[in-house]
Amino acid sequence: MKTQRRKTAKPKTGKPIIGCVIFDLDDTLYDCFGQRLRVAHRHAAQGMVEAGLKADVEAVFRARMRFFPPGPHAAPH
């Protein structure tokens, strides 16, 4: 079976596509915890239940969140 390679966009001007990268390690610019991590944990909990874990999705989600280290970004928004 032949593997297809993904084509990447090349800039027409020869300049790099990415001009700047900002690392927001403490979630001050973008609320990654509130907008992404909770959703990812809930999605993972759903997948675990669908894969055969004998538990309620909400219970699995709460258990996963208990293991997330507490900090200022863990407070509900």
Secondary structure by P-SEA (a helix, b strand, c coil): cbbbbbbbbbbcccccccccccccccccccccccccaaaaaaaaaaaaaaacccccaaaaaaaaaaacccccccccc
